[in-house]
Amino acid sequence: MSSSAFEVRGGNRLKGEIIPQGAKNEALQIISAVLLTSEKVTIKNIPDIVDVNLLIELLGDMGVTTERVSRDTCIFQADKVDMEYLQSPEFRKKSGKLRGSVMIAGPLLARFGQAYVPKPGGDKIGRRRLDTHIIGFEKLGAKFVYDNDDNYFHLQTDGLQGTYMLLDEPSVTGTANILMAAVLAKGQTIIYNAACEPYLQQLSKMLISMGARISGVGSNLLTIDGVNTLKGCEHRMLPDMIEIGSFIGLAAMTQSEITIKNVGLQHLGIIPEKFRQLGIQMEFRGDDIFIPFQEKYEIQTFLDGSILNISDHPWPGFTPDLLSIVLVTATQAQGSVMIHQKMFESRLFFVDKLIDMGAQIVLCDPHRAVVIGLARQHKLRGITMSSPDIRAGVSLLIAALSAEGKSTIQNIDQIDRGYQYIDQRLIALGADIKRI
């Protein structure tokens, strides 16, 4: 796996329809939630990607019956969870590789009274703190010990108790983890400054269908009245909004005419609007987004004429996962934009590769970059580069597809972690990509 690379020949105009995969960030939460009940849970629209498959495998090793009916549908039953396995070196090795494995802590703590959380690994995008998770569990009455020998947090409880908590940051995974623990806690839990992303709304919807009592869904104030047990359910995941945004950027950069099918438009929030600010035209046709061929796209300015600034912000603000896509798309626009990445430290470090390709970008500091659009007067040129994290990987792939000549992108298992069969799906639209 680790030695594979993409060889991309840029300059092709793509054409056709593409269907976004199920949402990766929703999948890790939803699949962890199957641990909350001993009954069968059916999950549909699962993305077939490394991070998600690893989590399903991990659940299987823990004794959860997993029946993969098709690549995108799985039936889980957690009626015989082997808690001893959690103390084994195999579990440590596997869960340590997977950032999403932190999401099983909330359900395990709530149902079995204990959990083990590895210190996070994964992307090179700055600190990914677990404080929100651990402090939240503590407030619900769990005790934890950090073991320096194995780099694990050992959590345990004689029974979680509902409480009021104000989160220090609206962490999506933190909120999800605390929410999953709280649904089985005694009494009422109130979570303020909760994340309210569509993924969390989906998780809440699923938990409610299992018999949980949650109010305030979609807001930053969640109220949970604990219940004794939860039952099985069926859940369908949303399409991946990061993929949808990536495809909008790709269409504009490569002057392509693409229809993105079944996008779940009402769950996309401000995303289409941000790409419109870059001058990209799109038409909503039912639940599809049609992006027409565009000779050029011009970045809007603010009403007073000042330079557009696009920054990330917790939902319903603009997701940090799409800032690298916006940045890369802006390199061929007409006009300038300031990209301000507030939420992560080193997400912008891939711009040096774009500069090598001929893009005009001023990296002000680890959080801000000014992009001066080339307005297609100069094409980017193909180079050899490596992908530092999932989202930057796809940004570089988009840059390569619009560039002149051949690009080689190394370390593409970072891309495979988040995007299923991305090469095959783009080849079907006319892209020239080889996996080597």
C-alpha positions in Angstrom: 0.0 0.0 0.0 2.4 2.6 1.3 4.6 2.8 -1.8 1.8 3.6 -4.3 1.6 6.9 -6.2 -0.6 8.5 -8.8 0.8 9.5 -12.1 -1.4 12.3 -13.5 -1.3 13.9 -16.9 -3.2 17.2 -16.7 -5.1 19.3 -19.1 -8.0 17.0 -19.9 -11.5 18.5 -19.7 -13.7 16.2 -17.8 -17.4 15.4 -18.6 -20.1 13.4 -17.0 -21.8 12.5 -13.7 -20.2 11.6 -10.4 -21.9 10.3 -7.3 -20.4 11.4 -4.0 -19.5 8.6 -1.4 -21.1 8.4 2.0 -19.7 10.9 4.5 -16.4 9.7 6.1 -16.7 11.9 9.2 -20.3 10.7 9.8 -19.3 7.0 9.3 -16.8 6.9 12.1 -19.4 8.2 14.6 -22.4 6.2 13.3 -20.4 2.9 13.2 -19.2 3.4 16.7 -22.8 3.9 17.9 -23.7 0.3 17.1 -21.9 -0.6 20.4 -24.7 1.1 22.3 -27.2 -1.8 21.7 -27.2 -5.6 21.7 -29.7 -5.5 18.8 -29.0 -5.5 15.1 -28.2 -2.1 13.4 -28.2 -1.7 9.6 -26.1 1.1 8.2 -26.3 2.1 4.5 -24.2 4.3 2.2 -20.9 3.4 4.0 -17.9 4.8 2.1 -15.5 2.0 1.1 -12.3 3.7 2.4 -9.4 2.7 4.6 -10.3 4.6 7.8 -13.9 3.2 7.8 -12.9 -0.4 6.8 -10.3 -0.4 9.7 -13.0 0.6 12.2 -15.4 -2.1 11.0 -12.5 -4.6 11.2 -11.7 -3.4 14.7 -15.4 -3.9 15.8 -15.3 -7.4 14.3 -12.1 -8.2 16.4 -14.0 -7.0 19.5 -16.7 -9.6 18.9 -19.3 -7.5 17.1 -20.9 -9.5 14.3 -20.5 -7.6 11.1 -22.3 -8.7 7.9 -21.2 -6.7 4.9 -24.3 -7.2 2.7 -22.8 -5.1 0.0 -19.8 -2.7 -0.2 -22.0 0.1 1.1 -24.3 -1.7 3.6 -23.4 -3.5 6.8 -25.5 -5.2 9.5 -23.9 -5.0 12.9 -24.8 -6.7 16.2 -22.8 -6.0 19.4 -24.4 -8.6 21.6 -21.1 -10.4 22.5 -18.5 -7.7 22.9 -15.2 -9.1 24.2 -14.0 -6.5 26.7 -10.8 -8.5 27.5 -9.7 -8.0 23.9 -9.4 -4.2 24.7 -6.4 -5.0 26.9 -4.6 -7.0 24.2 -1.5 -5.7 22.3 -3.5 -6.4 19.0 -6.2 -3.9 20.0 -3.5 -1.3 20.9 -1.7 -1.8 17.6 -4.9 -1.5 15.5 -6.7 1.2 17.4 -3.5 3.3 17.6 -3.3 3.5 13.8 -6.8 4.8 13.5 -7.8 8.2 14.7 -11.5 7.3 14.6 -11.0 4.6 17.2 -11.4 7.3 19.9 -15.1 7.2 19.0 -15.8 3.8 20.5 -14.9 5.1 24.0 -18.2 6.9 24.7 -20.4 3.9 23.8 -18.2 1.4 25.7 -18.1 3.6 28.8 -21.8 4.0 28.7 -22.7 0.3 28.2 -19.8 -1.6 29.8 -18.3 0.9 32.2 -14.8 0.9 30.7 -12.8 2.1 27.7 -9.3 2.5 26.4 -8.3 5.5 24.3 -5.0 5.7 22.4 -3.2 9.1 22.1 -4.2 10.3 18.7 -2.1 9.8 15.5 -3.2 10.2 11.9 -2.9 13.4 9.9 0.0 15.9 10.0 -2.3 18.9 10.5 -1.4 20.1 13.9 -2.5 19.2 17.3 -5.7 17.0 17.6 -6.5 17.3 21.2 -8.5 14.7 23.1 -9.1 17.0 26.1 -12.8 17.7 25.2 -13.5 13.9 25.1 -11.7 13.0 28.3 -12.9 16.0 30.3 -16.5 15.4 29.1 -16.3 11.7 30.3 -14.9 12.9 33.6 -17.8 15.3 34.1 -20.2 12.4 33.5 -18.4 10.6 36.4 -15.7 8.5 34.7 -12.3 8.2 36.2 -9.2 8.0 34.0 -5.6 6.9 34.3 -3.0 7.7 31.7 -0.5 4.9 31.2 2.9 6.1 30.0 4.0 2.7 29.0 1.3 2.0 26.5 0.2 5.6 25.7 -3.4 4.9 26.6 -6.0 6.5 28.6 -7.8 3.9 30.7 -11.3 5.0 31.6 -13.8 3.5 33.9 -17.0 4.1 35.8 -19.6 2.5 38.1 -22.3 4.2 36.2 -22.4 7.6 34.3 -24.4 10.4 35.8 -26.0 13.2 33.8 -24.7 16.7 34.3 -24.4 20.2 32.8 -21.2 20.9 30.8 -19.9 23.8 28.7 -17.4 22.5 26.2 -14.2 24.5 25.8 -14.4 24.0 22.0 -17.2 22.8 19.8 -15.3 19.6 18.8 -17.3 17.4 16.5 -15.8 14.1 17.6 -15.8 15.3 21.2 -19.5 16.2 21.1 -20.4 12.9 19.4 -18.5 10.9 22.0 -20.0 12.7 25.0 -23.5 12.4 23.4 -23.1 8.6 22.9 -22.0 8.3 26.5 -24.8 10.5 27.8 -27.7 8.7 26.2 -27.3 5.8 28.6 -26.3 7.9 31.7 -28.6 8.3 34.6 -30.6 11.5 34.6 -30.2 14.6 32.4 -27.1 15.8 30.6 -26.9 19.3 29.0 -24.1 20.0 26.6 -23.6 23.7 25.7 -21.3 24.9 22.9 -21.9 21.5 21.3 -20.9 21.0 17.7 -23.9 21.1 15.4 -22.5 19.7 12.1 -24.9 17.7 9.9 -22.9 14.6 11.0 -24.0 15.2 14.6 -27.6 15.8 13.5 -27.4 12.5 11.8 -26.0 10.7 14.8 -28.7 12.3 17.0 -31.3 11.2 14.5 -30.0 7.6 14.6 -29.8 7.6 18.5 -33.4 8.9 18.7 -34.5 6.1 16.4 -32.8 3.7 18.8 -34.9 5.1 21.7 -32.6 7.9 23.0 -34.2 11.1 24.3 -32.3 14.1 22.8 -33.6 17.6 22.2 -32.0 20.7 20.6 -30.7 18.7 17.6 -29.1 21.1 15.1 -28.3 23.7 17.8 -25.3 24.2 20.1 -27.4 23.3 23.2 -28.2 19.6 23.5 -30.4 18.1 26.2 -30.2 14.4 26.8 -32.5 12.4 29.1 -30.8 9.1 29.8 -32.5 5.8 29.1 -31.7 2.3 30.3 -31.3 0.5 27.0 -31.3 1.3 23.3 -32.7 -0.9 20.5 -31.6 -1.6 17.0 -32.3 0.6 14.0 -31.6 1.3 10.3 -29.6 4.4 9.3 -28.6 5.9 5.9 -25.6 8.2 5.9 -25.4 11.5 4.1 -23.2 12.1 1.0 -19.8 13.4 1.8 -19.9 17.2 1.6 -16.1 17.4 1.4 -16.1 15.3 -1.7 -18.9 17.4 -3.1 -16.9 20.6 -2.5 -13.8 18.9 -4.0 -15.7 18.0 -7.2 -17.0 21.6 -7.5 -13.4 22.9 -7.3 -12.2 20.3 -9.7 -14.8 21.1 -12.4 -13.9 24.8 -12.3 -10.1 24.2 -12.3 -10.2 21.8 -15.3 -12.9 23.8 -17.2 -15.2 20.7 -17.1 -18.9 20.2 -17.3 -19.8 17.9 -14.4 -23.0 16.9 -12.7 -22.6 15.9 -9.0 -25.6 13.5 -8.2 -27.6 13.2 -5.0 -25.7 15.8 -3.0 -28.1 16.2 -0.1 -28.4 19.9 -0.9 -30.2 20.9 2.3 -27.2 19.6 4.4 -24.5 21.5 2.5 -25.0 24.7 4.4 -22.8 27.6 3.2 -20.5 25.4 1.0 -22.1 26.1 -2.4 -22.1 29.9 -1.5 -18.3 29.9 -0.8 -17.6 28.4 -4.2 -19.9 31.0 -5.8 -17.8 33.7 -4.2 -14.9 32.3 -6.3 -17.0 33.0 -9.4 -17.9 29.4 -10.0 -21.3 29.0 -11.7 -23.6 26.1 -10.6 -27.2 25.1 -11.1 -29.2 23.1 -8.6 -31.3 20.5 -10.4 -33.4 18.7 -7.9 -30.8 17.2 -5.6 -28.0 17.4 -8.1 -25.4 20.2 -8.7 -24.6 20.9 -12.4 -21.4 22.8 -13.0 -21.2 24.2 -16.6 -18.1 24.7 -18.6 -16.6 28.1 -17.7 -13.9 29.9 -19.7 -12.9 31.7 -16.6 -14.2 32.5 -13.1 -13.7 35.7 -11.2 -13.3 36.0 -7.5 -15.9 38.4 -6.0 -14.8 41.2 -3.7 -16.7 42.3 -0.6 -19.3 45.0 -1.2 -16.9 47.8 -0.2 -14.4 46.5 -2.8 -12.0 45.0 -0.3 -10.3 41.6 -1.0 -12.4 38.5 -0.3 -11.4 36.6 2.9 -12.5 33.0 3.2 -11.9 31.5 6.7 -13.1 28.3 8.5 -15.4 28.3 11.4 -17.4 25.6 13.3 -20.7 24.7 11.6 -22.7 26.4 10.2 -19.6 28.3 9.2 -17.3 27.0 6.5 -15.6 23.6 7.2 -11.8 23.7 7.5 -11.7 20.5 5.4 -12.6 22.5 2.3 -10.2 25.4 2.7 -7.4 23.6 0.9 -9.8 22.9 -2.0 -10.8 26.6 -2.2 -7.2 27.6 -2.1 -6.2 25.4 -5.0 -9.2 26.4 -7.0 -8.4 30.1 -6.5 -5.0 29.7 -8.1 -6.6 29.7 -11.6 -9.3 32.3 -10.8 -9.2 35.9 -11.8 -8.7 38.0 -8.7 -7.2 37.5 -5.3 -8.4 35.9 -2.0 -7.1 35.6 1.5 -7.4 32.1 2.9 -7.4 32.1 6.7 -7.2 28.6 8.3 -8.0 29.3 12.0 -8.7 25.8 13.3 -5.5 23.9 12.5 -1.9 24.8 12.6 -0.2 23.2 9.6 -2.9 22.6 7.1 -1.5 25.2 4.7 2.0 23.8 4.5 1.2 22.0 1.2 1.2 25.4 -0.6 4.9 25.1 -1.3 4.0 22.3 -3.8 1.6 24.6 -5.5 4.2 27.4 -5.7 6.6 24.9 -7.3 3.9 24.3 -9.9 3.8 28.0 -10.7 0.9 29.2 -8.5 1.2 32.7 -7.1 0.6 32.4 -3.4 2.0 34.4 -0.5 2.1 32.2 2.7 1.8 34.9 5.4 2.1 32.5 8.4 1.0 29.0 9.3 -2.7 30.2 9.2 -2.9 32.6 6.3 -2.2 32.5 2.6 -3.0 35.1 -0.1 -3.7 33.6 -3.5 -3.3 35.8 -6.6 -5.2 34.0 -9.3 -3.4 33.3 -12.6 -6.7 33.7 -14.6 -5.5 30.8 -16.8 -2.8 33.0 -18.4 -0.2 30.5 -17.1 -1.0 26.9 -16.6 0.3 25.1 -13.5 3.1 22.7 -14.4 3.4 19.1 -13.4 5.9 18.1 -10.7 6.6 15.3 -8.2 5.1 15.8 -4.8 3.9 14.0 -1.7 0.6 14.3 0.1 0.8 15.4 3.8 -2.9 14.8 4.8 -6.1 13.6 3.2 -7.5 16.9 2.1 -4.3 18.4 0.9 -3.8 15.2 -1.1 -6.9 15.8 -3.1 -6.1 19.5 -3.5 -2.8 18.4 -5.1 -4.6 15.9 -7.3 -6.9 18.7 -8.5 -3.9 20.9 -9.2 -2.2 18.1 -11.1 -5.3 17.4 -13.2 -5.4 21.1 -14.3 -1.6 21.3 -14.8 0.5 21.0 -18.0 2.5 17.8 -18.3 3.0 14.9 -15.9 2.7 15.0 -12.1 3.5 12.3 -9.6 1.8 12.3 -6.3 3.4 10.1 -3.7 2.0 8.9 -0.3 -1.5 8.5 -1.8 -2.6 6.1 1.0 -3.4 9.4 2.7 -5.9 10.0 -0.1 -7.3 6.5 0.0 -7.9 7.0 3.7 -10.7 9.5 2.8 -11.8 9.0 -0.8 -13.0 5.7 -2.3 -11.8 4.6 -5.7 -11.1 8.3 -6.5 -8.8 7.4 -9.4 -11.4 5.1 -11.1 -14.2 7.6 -10.6 -12.3 10.4 -12.1 -11.0 8.3 -15.0 -14.7 7.6 -15.8 -15.0 11.4 -16.4 -12.0 11.4 -18.7 -9.1 12.1 -16.3 -5.7 10.6 -17.0 -4.6 9.0 -13.7 -2.5 5.9 -13.3 -1.9 4.2 -10.0 1.8 3.1 -9.9 
